[in-house]
Amino acid sequence: MLNSRHTIRRQLVDYSKPNYFFVTICTFKYGYYFEKYPELKEIINNNLLELDKYFSNVEIKKFVVMPNHIHLILVIKYFVEGVTLGKVIAILKSKTVIDWLKVIEKNKLNSIAAIWQRNYHEHIIRDKNEQLKYSRYIESNPNNWLNDSYHVSVK
């Protein structure tokens, strides 16, 4: 049987070139893992802050960890062969799961390790006005949580 999955990335965009991106990554089945497990929220915070250890050309300008998703403004500052937005997100997700598995094992937690949905959403930030708009959105997101489209009561 052939794999029927298809990419949601734009075909004509080179995701390795310098750019600003607004990215949303959701948890598996929108589970409130970051609320339920403070250790997991700490892991994702640390991994976001340490991304530049893996990618010298990547910078996280701003982020927020919500109960079941994260938003971030990620910058690819300059081209590096093999470094794309997708690769950065894949490493972030993978590193988070590896670190989470260690916490599960160490603390004998009854939790799943599959914490991420398969994909992510991205928007290329085109100018300073959009950057300001997304920065404000990230800052205000925790205060608007009850009205957030990812909140269970809104779905």
C-alpha positions as CSV (number, residue, x, y, z in Angstrom):
1,M,0.0,0.0,0.0
2,L,1.4,3.4,-0.9
3,N,1.8,6.2,1.6
4,S,-0.9,8.7,1.0
5,R,0.7,11.5,3.2
6,H,1.7,14.6,1.4
7,T,3.7,17.7,2.5
8,I,2.0,20.8,3.6
9,R,5.1,22.9,2.9
10,R,5.0,25.3,0.0
11,Q,6.8,23.8,-3.0
12,L,8.5,26.9,-4.3
13,V,9.9,28.0,-0.9
14,D,13.5,27.2,0.1
15,Y,13.3,26.6,3.8
16,S,17.1,26.7,4.2
17,K,17.5,30.4,3.1
18,P,17.6,33.2,5.7
19,N,14.1,34.1,6.8
20,Y,11.9,34.7,9.8
21,F,9.2,32.1,10.5
22,F,6.3,32.0,12.9
23,V,5.9,28.3,13.9
24,T,3.2,26.4,15.8
25,I,3.9,22.9,17.0
26,C,1.0,20.9,18.5
27,T,1.1,18.0,20.9
28,F,-0.3,14.6,19.9
29,K,-4.1,14.7,19.8
30,Y,-3.8,18.2,21.5
31,G,-3.0,16.6,24.8
32,Y,-2.3,19.0,27.6
33,Y,1.1,17.5,28.3
34,F,2.9,20.7,29.1
35,E,0.3,21.5,31.7
36,K,0.1,18.0,33.2
37,Y,3.9,17.5,33.3
38,P,5.9,20.6,34.4
39,E,9.1,18.6,33.8
40,L,8.1,18.3,30.1
41,K,7.5,22.0,29.9
42,E,10.9,22.6,31.4
43,I,12.5,20.3,28.8
44,I,10.9,22.1,25.9
45,N,11.9,25.5,27.3
46,N,15.5,24.3,27.7
47,N,15.6,22.7,24.2
48,L,14.3,25.9,22.6
49,L,16.9,28.0,24.4
50,E,19.7,25.6,23.4
51,L,18.8,25.2,19.7
52,D,21.8,27.3,18.7
53,K,24.1,24.6,20.1
54,Y,22.9,22.4,17.2
55,F,22.4,25.1,14.6
56,S,24.7,28.1,14.6
57,N,22.6,29.8,12.0
58,V,19.3,29.5,13.9
59,E,17.9,31.9,16.5
60,I,14.7,31.7,18.5
61,K,13.5,35.3,18.8
62,K,10.5,34.6,21.0
63,F,8.4,31.6,22.1
64,V,5.7,30.5,24.4
65,V,4.9,27.1,25.7
66,M,1.1,26.6,26.0
67,P,-0.6,23.5,27.6
68,N,-0.8,21.7,24.3
69,H,1.2,23.6,21.7
70,I,4.1,26.0,21.3
71,H,4.5,29.1,19.2
72,L,7.8,30.5,18.2
73,I,9.5,33.0,16.0
74,L,12.5,31.2,14.5
75,V,15.1,32.9,12.4
76,I,17.4,31.3,9.9
77,K,20.2,33.9,9.9
78,Y,22.3,32.5,7.1
79,F,22.4,29.5,4.8
80,V,24.1,26.3,6.0
81,E,24.0,23.2,3.8
82,G,21.4,20.7,5.1
83,V,19.9,23.1,7.6
84,T,16.2,23.7,6.9
85,L,13.3,24.8,9.0
86,G,12.0,21.2,8.8
87,K,15.3,19.8,10.0
88,V,15.4,22.3,12.9
89,I,11.9,21.3,14.0
90,A,12.6,17.6,13.6
91,I,15.7,17.9,15.9
92,L,13.7,20.0,18.4
93,K,11.0,17.4,18.5
94,S,13.4,14.5,18.7
95,K,15.6,16.0,21.4
96,T,12.5,16.7,23.5
97,V,11.2,13.1,23.2
98,I,14.6,11.7,24.1
99,D,14.9,13.9,27.2
100,W,11.3,13.1,28.1
101,L,11.9,9.4,27.9
102,K,14.8,9.8,30.4
103,V,12.4,11.6,32.8
104,I,9.7,8.9,32.3
105,E,12.2,6.2,33.1
106,K,13.9,7.9,36.0
107,N,10.6,8.8,37.7
108,K,8.7,5.7,36.6
109,L,5.9,7.9,35.2
110,N,2.9,6.4,33.5
111,S,3.1,8.6,30.4
112,I,3.5,8.3,26.7
113,A,6.6,9.4,24.9
114,A,4.7,10.3,21.6
115,I,4.1,13.9,22.6
116,W,4.1,15.6,19.1
117,Q,1.7,15.7,16.2
118,R,3.3,14.6,13.0
119,N,3.7,18.1,11.4
120,Y,3.9,21.8,12.3
121,H,2.5,25.0,10.9
122,E,4.7,27.7,9.7
123,H,4.3,31.2,8.2
124,I,7.1,33.2,6.6
125,I,7.2,36.6,8.3
126,R,7.4,39.1,5.5
127,D,8.3,42.4,7.3
128,K,8.7,44.2,10.6
129,N,5.0,44.7,11.0
130,E,4.3,41.0,10.8
131,Q,7.1,40.3,13.1
132,L,5.6,42.7,15.6
133,K,2.1,41.2,15.1
134,Y,3.4,37.7,15.8
135,S,5.5,38.8,18.8
136,R,2.5,40.4,20.3
137,Y,0.4,37.3,19.6
138,I,3.0,35.1,21.4
139,E,3.1,37.5,24.4
140,S,-0.7,37.7,24.7
141,N,-1.4,34.0,24.0
142,P,-1.2,32.8,27.7
143,N,-3.8,35.5,28.7
144,N,-6.1,34.5,25.9
145,W,-5.8,30.7,26.5
146,L,-9.5,30.2,27.3
147,N,-10.4,31.6,23.8
148,D,-7.5,29.9,22.0
149,S,-8.4,27.7,19.1
150,Y,-6.2,24.9,20.6
151,H,-8.2,25.0,23.9
152,V,-10.5,22.0,24.4
153,S,-13.5,24.2,25.1
154,V,-13.2,26.1,21.8
155,K,-12.9,23.0,19.6
